[in-house]
Amino acid sequence: MTTLAFDDEGVDVVYEGTEFRLEQALIEDATDKSYYDVTDHEVLQIVAEQPNLQGEPRRIGDILD
């Protein structure tokens, strides 16, 4: 299971028991989008090779509002 915790500066990730942080700049570089326009599904695709994408994707900007 993968857990994502979003804030204005990046995402705290727990992936297969390993905790790490993805900084805003890294996410923007990986997606070629503004941080607030990136979706949670896109972040999962950065983290996992074959993520389990459930539900509708949500923009980080909407999650933080």
mmCIF file of the N, C-alpha and C atoms, coordinates in Angstrom:
data_MODEL
# 
_entry.id   MODEL 
# 
loop_
_atom_site.group_PDB 
_atom_site.id 
_atom_site.type_symbol 
_atom_site.label_atom_id 
_atom_site.label_alt_id 
_atom_site.label_comp_id 
_atom_site.label_asym_id 
_atom_site.label_entity_id 
_atom_site.label_seq_id 
_atom_site.pdbx_PDB_ins_code 
_atom_site.Cartn_x 
_atom_site.Cartn_y 
_atom_site.Cartn_z 
_atom_site.occupancy 
_atom_site.B_iso_or_equiv 
_atom_site.pdbx_formal_charge 
_atom_site.auth_seq_id 
_atom_site.auth_comp_id 
_atom_site.auth_asym_id 
_atom_site.auth_atom_id 
_atom_site.pdbx_PDB_model_num 
ATOM 1   N N  . MET A 1 1  ? 0.836   -1.191 0.000   1.00 0.00 ? 1  MET A N  1 
ATOM 2   C CA . MET A 1 1  ? 0.000   0.000  0.000   1.00 0.00 ? 1  MET A CA 1 
ATOM 3   C C  . MET A 1 1  ? 0.881   1.254  0.000   1.00 0.00 ? 1  MET A C  1 
ATOM 4   N N  . THR A 1 2  ? 0.444   2.249  -0.711  1.00 0.00 ? 2  THR A N  1 
ATOM 5   C CA . THR A 1 2  ? 1.170   3.512  -0.801  1.00 0.00 ? 2  THR A CA 1 
ATOM 6   C C  . THR A 1 2  ? 0.346   4.614  -0.157  1.00 0.00 ? 2  THR A C  1 
ATOM 7   N N  . THR A 1 3  ? 0.973   5.401  0.696   1.00 0.00 ? 3  THR A N  1 
ATOM 8   C CA . THR A 1 3  ? 0.306   6.517  1.354   1.00 0.00 ? 3  THR A CA 1 
ATOM 9   C C  . THR A 1 3  ? 0.971   7.817  0.916   1.00 0.00 ? 3  THR A C  1 
ATOM 10  N N  . LEU A 1 4  ? 0.136   8.800  0.562   1.00 0.00 ? 4  LEU A N  1 
ATOM 11  C CA . LEU A 1 4  ? 0.626   10.115 0.151   1.00 0.00 ? 4  LEU A CA 1 
ATOM 12  C C  . LEU A 1 4  ? 0.068   11.170 1.097   1.00 0.00 ? 4  LEU A C  1 
ATOM 13  N N  . ALA A 1 5  ? 0.923   12.074 1.568   1.00 0.00 ? 5  ALA A N  1 
ATOM 14  C CA . ALA A 1 5  ? 0.492   13.204 2.404   1.00 0.00 ? 5  ALA A CA 1 
ATOM 15  C C  . ALA A 1 5  ? 1.019   14.477 1.746   1.00 0.00 ? 5  ALA A C  1 
ATOM 16  N N  . PHE A 1 6  ? 0.102   15.291 1.243   1.00 0.00 ? 6  PHE A N  1 
ATOM 17  C CA . PHE A 1 6  ? 0.453   16.482 0.471   1.00 0.00 ? 6  PHE A CA 1 
ATOM 18  C C  . PHE A 1 6  ? 0.549   17.722 1.354   1.00 0.00 ? 6  PHE A C  1 
ATOM 19  N N  . ASP A 1 7  ? 1.507   18.595 1.044   1.00 0.00 ? 7  ASP A N  1 
ATOM 20  C CA . ASP A 1 7  ? 1.541   19.932 1.615   1.00 0.00 ? 7  ASP A CA 1 
ATOM 21  C C  . ASP A 1 7  ? 2.035   20.882 0.526   1.00 0.00 ? 7  ASP A C  1 
ATOM 22  N N  . ASP A 1 8  ? 2.183   22.150 0.838   1.00 0.00 ? 8  ASP A N  1 
ATOM 23  C CA . ASP A 1 8  ? 2.531   23.149 -0.173  1.00 0.00 ? 8  ASP A CA 1 
ATOM 24  C C  . ASP A 1 8  ? 3.944   23.000 -0.724  1.00 0.00 ? 8  ASP A C  1 
ATOM 25  N N  . GLU A 1 9  ? 4.775   22.210 -0.098  1.00 0.00 ? 9  GLU A N  1 
ATOM 26  C CA . GLU A 1 9  ? 6.167   22.097 -0.527  1.00 0.00 ? 9  GLU A CA 1 
ATOM 27  C C  . GLU A 1 9  ? 6.525   20.745 -1.117  1.00 0.00 ? 9  GLU A C  1 
ATOM 28  N N  . GLY A 1 10 ? 5.597   19.780 -1.062  1.00 0.00 ? 10 GLY A N  1 
ATOM 29  C CA . GLY A 1 10 ? 5.890   18.456 -1.600  1.00 0.00 ? 10 GLY A CA 1 
ATOM 30  C C  . GLY A 1 10 ? 4.978   17.402 -1.024  1.00 0.00 ? 10 GLY A C  1 
ATOM 31  N N  . VAL A 1 11 ? 5.408   16.148 -1.157  1.00 0.00 ? 11 VAL A N  1 
ATOM 32  C CA . VAL A 1 11 ? 4.584   15.014 -0.748  1.00 0.00 ? 11 VAL A CA 1 
ATOM 33  C C  . VAL A 1 11 ? 5.419   14.065 0.105   1.00 0.00 ? 11 VAL A C  1 
ATOM 34  N N  . ASP A 1 12 ? 4.891   13.716 1.273   1.00 0.00 ? 12 ASP A N  1 
ATOM 35  C CA . ASP A 1 12 ? 5.481   12.656 2.084   1.00 0.00 ? 12 ASP A CA 1 
ATOM 36  C C  . ASP A 1 12 ? 4.874   11.346 1.601   1.00 0.00 ? 12 ASP A C  1 
ATOM 37  N N  . VAL A 1 13 ? 5.731   10.373 1.311   1.00 0.00 ? 13 VAL A N  1 
ATOM 38  C CA . VAL A 1 13 ? 5.297   9.113  0.718   1.00 0.00 ? 13 VAL A CA 1 
ATOM 39  C C  . VAL A 1 13 ? 5.711   7.958  1.623   1.00 0.00 ? 13 VAL A C  1 
ATOM 40  N N  . VAL A 1 14 ? 4.822   6.981  1.768   1.00 0.00 ? 14 VAL A N  1 
ATOM 41  C CA . VAL A 1 14 ? 5.175   5.695  2.358   1.00 0.00 ? 14 VAL A CA 1 
ATOM 42  C C  . VAL A 1 14 ? 4.863   4.667  1.282   1.00 0.00 ? 14 VAL A C  1 
ATOM 43  N N  . TYR A 1 15 ? 5.914   4.008  0.778   1.00 0.00 ? 15 TYR A N  1 
ATOM 44  C CA . TYR A 1 15 ? 5.777   3.039  -0.308  1.00 0.00 ? 15 TYR A CA 1 
ATOM 45  C C  . TYR A 1 15 ? 6.454   1.744  0.116   1.00 0.00 ? 15 TYR A C  1 
ATOM 46  N N  . GLU A 1 16 ? 5.671   0.682  0.207   1.00 0.00 ? 16 GLU A N  1 
ATOM 47  C CA . GLU A 1 16 ? 6.177   -0.634 0.609   1.00 0.00 ? 16 GLU A CA 1 
ATOM 48  C C  . GLU A 1 16 ? 7.032   -0.541 1.868   1.00 0.00 ? 16 GLU A C  1 
ATOM 49  N N  . GLY A 1 17 ? 6.539   0.232  2.843   1.00 0.00 ? 17 GLY A N  1 
ATOM 50  C CA . GLY A 1 17 ? 7.208   0.349  4.134   1.00 0.00 ? 17 GLY A CA 1 
ATOM 51  C C  . GLY A 1 17 ? 8.344   1.350  4.184   1.00 0.00 ? 17 GLY A C  1 
ATOM 52  N N  . THR A 1 18 ? 8.678   1.980  3.071   1.00 0.00 ? 18 THR A N  1 
ATOM 53  C CA . THR A 1 18 ? 9.764   2.961  3.027   1.00 0.00 ? 18 THR A CA 1 
ATOM 54  C C  . THR A 1 18 ? 9.171   4.364  2.973   1.00 0.00 ? 18 THR A C  1 
ATOM 55  N N  . GLU A 1 19 ? 9.653   5.222  3.867   1.00 0.00 ? 19 GLU A N  1 
ATOM 56  C CA . GLU A 1 19 ? 9.179   6.601  3.909   1.00 0.00 ? 19 GLU A CA 1 
ATOM 57  C C  . GLU A 1 19 ? 10.188  7.512  3.216   1.00 0.00 ? 19 GLU A C  1 
ATOM 58  N N  . PHE A 1 20 ? 9.676   8.422  2.383   1.00 0.00 ? 20 PHE A N  1 
ATOM 59  C CA . PHE A 1 20 ? 10.529  9.411  1.736   1.00 0.00 ? 20 PHE A CA 1 
ATOM 60  C C  . PHE A 1 20 ? 9.685   10.606 1.322   1.00 0.00 ? 20 PHE A C  1 
ATOM 61  N N  . ARG A 1 21 ? 10.357  11.632 0.851   1.00 0.00 ? 21 ARG A N  1 
ATOM 62  C CA . ARG A 1 21 ? 9.679   12.869 0.467   1.00 0.00 ? 21 ARG A CA 1 
ATOM 63  C C  . ARG A 1 21 ? 9.984   13.201 -0.990  1.00 0.00 ? 21 ARG A C  1 
ATOM 64  N N  . LEU A 1 22 ? 8.946   13.603 -1.718  1.00 0.00 ? 22 LEU A N  1 
ATOM 65  C CA . LEU A 1 22 ? 9.096   14.132 -3.070  1.00 0.00 ? 22 LEU A CA 1 
ATOM 66  C C  . LEU A 1 22 ? 8.892   15.641 -2.984  1.00 0.00 ? 22 LEU A C  1 
ATOM 67  N N  . GLU A 1 23 ? 9.916   16.388 -3.300  1.00 0.00 ? 23 GLU A N  1 
ATOM 68  C CA . GLU A 1 23 ? 9.825   17.847 -3.252  1.00 0.00 ? 23 GLU A CA 1 
ATOM 69  C C  . GLU A 1 23 ? 9.024   18.372 -4.438  1.00 0.00 ? 23 GLU A C  1 
ATOM 70  N N  . GLN A 1 24 ? 8.428   19.526 -4.254  1.00 0.00 ? 24 GLN A N  1 
ATOM 71  C CA . GLN A 1 24 ? 7.613   20.170 -5.282  1.00 0.00 ? 24 GLN A CA 1 
ATOM 72  C C  . GLN A 1 24 ? 8.353   20.262 -6.619  1.00 0.00 ? 24 GLN A C  1 
ATOM 73  N N  . ALA A 1 25 ? 9.607   20.709 -6.618  1.00 0.00 ? 25 ALA A N  1 
ATOM 74  C CA . ALA A 1 25 ? 10.377  20.881 -7.850  1.00 0.00 ? 25 ALA A CA 1 
ATOM 75  C C  . ALA A 1 25 ? 10.563  19.556 -8.586  1.00 0.00 ? 25 ALA A C  1 
ATOM 76  N N  . LEU A 1 26 ? 10.806  18.485 -7.855  1.00 0.00 ? 26 LEU A N  1 
ATOM 77  C CA . LEU A 1 26 ? 10.982  17.180 -8.478  1.00 0.00 ? 26 LEU A CA 1 
ATOM 78  C C  . LEU A 1 26 ? 9.694   16.736 -9.173  1.00 0.00 ? 26 LEU A C  1 
ATOM 79  N N  . ILE A 1 27 ? 8.562   16.945 -8.529  1.00 0.00 ? 27 ILE A N  1 
ATOM 80  C CA . ILE A 1 27 ? 7.269   16.572 -9.102  1.00 0.00 ? 27 ILE A CA 1 
ATOM 81  C C  . ILE A 1 27 ? 6.986   17.400 -10.352 1.00 0.00 ? 27 ILE A C  1 
ATOM 82  N N  . GLU A 1 28 ? 7.293   18.695 -10.288 1.00 0.00 ? 28 GLU A N  1 
ATOM 83  C CA . GLU A 1 28 ? 7.086   19.551 -11.457 1.00 0.00 ? 28 GLU A CA 1 
ATOM 84  C C  . GLU A 1 28 ? 7.982   19.123 -12.621 1.00 0.00 ? 28 GLU A C  1 
ATOM 85  N N  . ASP A 1 29 ? 9.234   18.780 -12.332 1.00 0.00 ? 29 ASP A N  1 
ATOM 86  C CA . ASP A 1 29 ? 10.151  18.328 -13.385 1.00 0.00 ? 29 ASP A CA 1 
ATOM 87  C C  . ASP A 1 29 ? 9.683   17.008 -13.993 1.00 0.00 ? 29 ASP A C  1 
ATOM 88  N N  . ALA A 1 30 ? 9.210   16.104 -13.162 1.00 0.00 ? 30 ALA A N  1 
ATOM 89  C CA . ALA A 1 30 ? 8.794   14.782 -13.637 1.00 0.00 ? 30 ALA A CA 1 
ATOM 90  C C  . ALA A 1 30 ? 7.522   14.834 -14.476 1.00 0.00 ? 30 ALA A C  1 
ATOM 91  N N  . THR A 1 31 ? 6.646   15.790 -14.176 1.00 0.00 ? 31 THR A N  1 
ATOM 92  C CA . THR A 1 31 ? 5.357   15.851 -14.872 1.00 0.00 ? 31 THR A CA 1 
ATOM 93  C C  . THR A 1 31 ? 5.285   16.964 -15.907 1.00 0.00 ? 31 THR A C  1 
ATOM 94  N N  . ASP A 1 32 ? 6.225   17.890 -15.845 1.00 0.00 ? 32 ASP A N  1 
ATOM 95  C CA . ASP A 1 32 ? 6.225   19.068 -16.722 1.00 0.00 ? 32 ASP A CA 1 
ATOM 96  C C  . ASP A 1 32 ? 4.945   19.882 -16.541 1.00 0.00 ? 32 ASP A C  1 
ATOM 97  N N  . LYS A 1 33 ? 4.491   19.961 -15.287 1.00 0.00 ? 33 LYS A N  1 
ATOM 98  C CA . LYS A 1 33 ? 3.279   20.711 -14.925 1.00 0.00 ? 33 LYS A CA 1 
ATOM 99  C C  . LYS A 1 33 ? 3.535   21.499 -13.644 1.00 0.00 ? 33 LYS A C  1 
ATOM 100 N N  . SER A 1 34 ? 2.680   22.483 -13.417 1.00 0.00 ? 34 SER A N  1 
ATOM 101 C CA . SER A 1 34 ? 2.698   23.188 -12.142 1.00 0.00 ? 34 SER A CA 1 
ATOM 102 C C  . SER A 1 34 ? 2.302   22.207 -11.035 1.00 0.00 ? 34 SER A C  1 
ATOM 103 N N  . TYR A 1 35 ? 2.957   22.304 -9.891  1.00 0.00 ? 35 TYR A N  1 
ATOM 104 C CA . TYR A 1 35 ? 2.705   21.398 -8.767  1.00 0.00 ? 35 TYR A CA 1 
ATOM 105 C C  . TYR A 1 35 ? 1.216   21.282 -8.455  1.00 0.00 ? 35 TYR A C  1 
ATOM 106 N N  . TYR A 1 36 ? 0.512   22.404 -8.430  1.00 0.00 ? 36 TYR A N  1 
ATOM 107 C CA . TYR A 1 36 ? -0.899  22.399 -8.028  1.00 0.00 ? 36 TYR A CA 1 
ATOM 108 C C  . TYR A 1 36 ? -1.811  21.801 -9.100  1.00 0.00 ? 36 TYR A C  1 
ATOM 109 N N  . ASP A 1 37 ? -1.315  21.625 -10.324 1.00 0.00 ? 37 ASP A N  1 
ATOM 110 C CA . ASP A 1 37 ? -2.086  21.008 -11.399 1.00 0.00 ? 37 ASP A CA 1 
ATOM 111 C C  . ASP A 1 37 ? -1.831  19.508 -11.536 1.00 0.00 ? 37 ASP A C  1 
ATOM 112 N N  . VAL A 1 38 ? -0.833  18.995 -10.844 1.00 0.00 ? 38 VAL A N  1 
ATOM 113 C CA . VAL A 1 38 ? -0.520  17.568 -10.873 1.00 0.00 ? 38 VAL A CA 1 
ATOM 114 C C  . VAL A 1 38 ? -1.591  16.830 -10.062 1.00 0.00 ? 38 VAL A C  1 
ATOM 115 N N  . THR A 1 39 ? -1.958  15.615 -10.504 1.00 0.00 ? 39 THR A N  1 
ATOM 116 C CA . THR A 1 39 ? -2.956  14.838 -9.774  1.00 0.00 ? 39 THR A CA 1 
ATOM 117 C C  . THR A 1 39 ? -2.284  13.825 -8.850  1.00 0.00 ? 39 THR A C  1 
ATOM 118 N N  . ASP A 1 40 ? -3.066  13.350 -7.890  1.00 0.00 ? 40 ASP A N  1 
ATOM 119 C CA . ASP A 1 40 ? -2.567  12.310 -6.997  1.00 0.00 ? 40 ASP A CA 1 
ATOM 120 C C  . ASP A 1 40 ? -2.199  11.055 -7.793  1.00 0.00 ? 40 ASP A C  1 
ATOM 121 N N  . HIS A 1 41 ? -2.925  10.754 -8.863  1.00 0.00 ? 41 HIS A N  1 
ATOM 122 C CA . HIS A 1 41 ? -2.601  9.589  -9.689  1.00 0.00 ? 41 HIS A CA 1 
ATOM 123 C C  . HIS A 1 41 ? -1.242  9.754  -10.366 1.00 0.00 ? 41 HIS A C  1 
ATOM 124 N N  . GLU A 1 42 ? -0.924  10.967 -10.802 1.00 0.00 ? 42 GLU A N  1 
ATOM 125 C CA . GLU A 1 42 ? 0.374   11.206 -11.428 1.00 0.00 ? 42 GLU A CA 1 
ATOM 126 C C  . GLU A 1 42 ? 1.508   11.025 -10.421 1.00 0.00 ? 42 GLU A C  1 
ATOM 127 N N  . VAL A 1 43 ? 1.292   11.445 -9.183  1.00 0.00 ? 43 VAL A N  1 
ATOM 128 C CA . VAL A 1 43 ? 2.306   11.243 -8.144  1.00 0.00 ? 43 VAL A CA 1 
ATOM 129 C C  . VAL A 1 43 ? 2.490   9.748  -7.893  1.00 0.00 ? 43 VAL A C  1 
ATOM 130 N N  . LEU A 1 44 ? 1.399   9.002  -7.837  1.00 0.00 ? 44 LEU A N  1 
ATOM 131 C CA . LEU A 1 44 ? 1.498   7.549  -7.655  1.00 0.00 ? 44 LEU A CA 1 
ATOM 132 C C  . LEU A 1 44 ? 2.280   6.899  -8.794  1.00 0.00 ? 44 LEU A C  1 
ATOM 133 N N  . GLN A 1 45 ? 2.120   7.405  -10.004 1.00 0.00 ? 45 GLN A N  1 
ATOM 134 C CA . GLN A 1 45 ? 2.839   6.852  -11.146 1.00 0.00 ? 45 GLN A CA 1 
ATOM 135 C C  . GLN A 1 45 ? 4.330   7.162  -11.080 1.00 0.00 ? 45 GLN A C  1 
ATOM 136 N N  . ILE A 1 46 ? 4.709   8.242  -10.409 1.00 0.00 ? 46 ILE A N  1 
ATOM 137 C CA . ILE A 1 46 ? 6.127   8.543  -10.181 1.00 0.00 ? 46 ILE A CA 1 
ATOM 138 C C  . ILE A 1 46 ? 6.705   7.532  -9.192  1.00 0.00 ? 46 ILE A C  1 
ATOM 139 N N  . VAL A 1 47 ? 5.921   7.200  -8.172  1.00 0.00 ? 47 VAL A N  1 
ATOM 140 C CA . VAL A 1 47 ? 6.384   6.357  -7.070  1.00 0.00 ? 47 VAL A CA 1 
ATOM 141 C C  . VAL A 1 47 ? 6.416   4.878  -7.446  1.00 0.00 ? 47 VAL A C  1 
ATOM 142 N N  . ALA A 1 48 ? 5.343   4.373  -8.037  1.00 0.00 ? 48 ALA A N  1 
ATOM 143 C CA . ALA A 1 48 ? 5.192   2.932  -8.275  1.00 0.00 ? 48 ALA A CA 1 
ATOM 144 C C  . ALA A 1 48 ? 5.193   2.616  -9.765  1.00 0.00 ? 48 ALA A C  1 
ATOM 145 N N  . GLU A 1 49 ? 5.778   1.480  -10.105 1.00 0.00 ? 49 GLU A N  1 
ATOM 146 C CA . GLU A 1 49 ? 5.832   1.058  -11.497 1.00 0.00 ? 49 GLU A CA 1 
ATOM 147 C C  . GLU A 1 49 ? 4.442   0.771  -12.053 1.00 0.00 ? 49 GLU A C  1 
ATOM 148 N N  . GLN A 1 50 ? 3.630   0.061  -11.286 1.00 0.00 ? 50 GLN A N  1 
ATOM 149 C CA . GLN A 1 50 ? 2.255   -0.232 -11.690 1.00 0.00 ? 50 GLN A CA 1 
ATOM 150 C C  . GLN A 1 50 ? 1.331   0.094  -10.515 1.00 0.00 ? 50 GLN A C  1 
ATOM 151 N N  . PRO A 1 51 ? 1.023   1.380  -10.334 1.00 0.00 ? 51 PRO A N  1 
ATOM 152 C CA . PRO A 1 51 ? 0.217   1.779  -9.172  1.00 0.00 ? 51 PRO A CA 1 
ATOM 153 C C  . PRO A 1 51 ? -1.235  1.304  -9.292  1.00 0.00 ? 51 PRO A C  1 
ATOM 154 N N  . ASN A 1 52 ? -1.853  1.133  -8.148  1.00 0.00 ? 52 ASN A N  1 
ATOM 155 C CA . ASN A 1 52 ? -3.264  0.782  -8.089  1.00 0.00 ? 52 ASN A CA 1 
ATOM 156 C C  . ASN A 1 52 ? -4.049  2.093  -8.048  1.00 0.00 ? 52 ASN A C  1 
ATOM 157 N N  . LEU A 1 53 ? -4.505  2.550  -9.208  1.00 0.00 ? 53 LEU A N  1 
ATOM 158 C CA . LEU A 1 53 ? -5.200  3.834  -9.307  1.00 0.00 ? 53 LEU A CA 1 
ATOM 159 C C  . LEU A 1 53 ? -6.687  3.618  -9.095  1.00 0.00 ? 53 LEU A C  1 
ATOM 160 N N  . GLN A 1 54 ? -7.179  4.080  -7.952  1.00 0.00 ? 54 GLN A N  1 
ATOM 161 C CA . GLN A 1 54 ? -8.589  3.916  -7.619  1.00 0.00 ? 54 GLN A CA 1 
ATOM 162 C C  . GLN A 1 54 ? -9.252  5.275  -7.537  1.00 0.00 ? 54 GLN A C  1 
ATOM 163 N N  . GLY A 1 55 ? -10.503 5.340  -7.961  1.00 0.00 ? 55 GLY A N  1 
ATOM 164 C CA . GLY A 1 55 ? -11.258 6.575  -7.868  1.00 0.00 ? 55 GLY A CA 1 
ATOM 165 C C  . GLY A 1 55 ? -10.815 7.577  -8.913  1.00 0.00 ? 55 GLY A C  1 
ATOM 166 N N  . GLU A 1 56 ? -11.403 8.750  -8.835  1.00 0.00 ? 56 GLU A N  1 
ATOM 167 C CA . GLU A 1 56 ? -11.083 9.831  -9.766  1.00 0.00 ? 56 GLU A CA 1 
ATOM 168 C C  . GLU A 1 56 ? -9.796  10.522 -9.339  1.00 0.00 ? 56 GLU A C  1 
ATOM 169 N N  . PRO A 1 57 ? -8.945  10.903 -10.298 1.00 0.00 ? 57 PRO A N  1 
ATOM 170 C CA . PRO A 1 57 ? -7.741  11.659 -9.938  1.00 0.00 ? 57 PRO A CA 1 
ATOM 171 C C  . PRO A 1 57 ? -8.113  13.027 -9.376  1.00 0.00 ? 57 PRO A C  1 
ATOM 172 N N  . ARG A 1 58 ? -7.341  13.476 -8.384  1.00 0.00 ? 58 ARG A N  1 
ATOM 173 C CA . ARG A 1 58 ? -7.584  14.794 -7.768  1.00 0.00 ? 58 ARG A CA 1 
ATOM 174 C C  . ARG A 1 58 ? -6.336  15.652 -7.909  1.00 0.00 ? 58 ARG A C  1 
ATOM 175 N N  . ARG A 1 59 ? -6.520  16.916 -8.306  1.00 0.00 ? 59 ARG A N  1 
ATOM 176 C CA . ARG A 1 59 ? -5.422  17.865 -8.402  1.00 0.00 ? 59 ARG A CA 1 
ATOM 177 C C  . ARG A 1 59 ? -4.885  18.174 -7.004  1.00 0.00 ? 59 ARG A C  1 
ATOM 178 N N  . ILE A 1 60 ? -3.580  18.341 -6.888  1.00 0.00 ? 60 ILE A N  1 
ATOM 179 C CA . ILE A 1 60 ? -2.978  18.701 -5.605  1.00 0.00 ? 60 ILE A CA 1 
ATOM 180 C C  . ILE A 1 60 ? -3.572  20.029 -5.117  1.00 0.00 ? 60 ILE A C  1 
ATOM 181 N N  . GLY A 1 61 ? -3.794  20.967 -6.021  1.00 0.00 ? 61 GLY A N  1 
ATOM 182 C CA . GLY A 1 61 ? -4.399  22.249 -5.647  1.00 0.00 ? 61 GLY A CA 1 
ATOM 183 C C  . GLY A 1 61 ? -5.748  22.063 -4.984  1.00 0.00 ? 61 GLY A C  1 
ATOM 184 N N  . ASP A 1 62 ? -6.544  21.102 -5.454  1.00 0.00 ? 62 ASP A N  1 
ATOM 185 C CA . ASP A 1 62 ? -7.849  20.838 -4.856  1.00 0.00 ? 62 ASP A CA 1 
ATOM 186 C C  . ASP A 1 62 ? -7.726  20.121 -3.517  1.00 0.00 ? 62 ASP A C  1 
ATOM 187 N N  . ILE A 1 63 ? -6.744  19.232 -3.416  1.00 0.00 ? 63 ILE A N  1 
ATOM 188 C CA . ILE A 1 63 ? -6.519  18.503 -2.161  1.00 0.00 ? 63 ILE A CA 1 
ATOM 189 C C  . ILE A 1 63 ? -6.118  19.465 -1.052  1.00 0.00 ? 63 ILE A C  1 
ATOM 190 N N  . LEU A 1 64 ? -5.301  20.469 -1.384  1.00 0.00 ? 64 LEU A N  1 
ATOM 191 C CA . LEU A 1 64 ? -4.796  21.395 -0.370  1.00 0.00 ? 64 LEU A CA 1 
ATOM 192 C C  . LEU A 1 64 ? -5.784  22.503 -0.011  1.00 0.00 ? 64 LEU A C  1 
ATOM 193 N N  . ASP A 1 65 ? -6.816  22.702 -0.814  1.00 0.00 ? 65 ASP A N  1 
ATOM 194 C CA . ASP A 1 65 ? -7.815  23.746 -0.506  1.00 0.00 ? 65 ASP A CA 1 
ATOM 195 C C  . ASP A 1 65 ? -8.662  23.404 0.683   1.00 0.00 ? 65 ASP A C  1 
# 
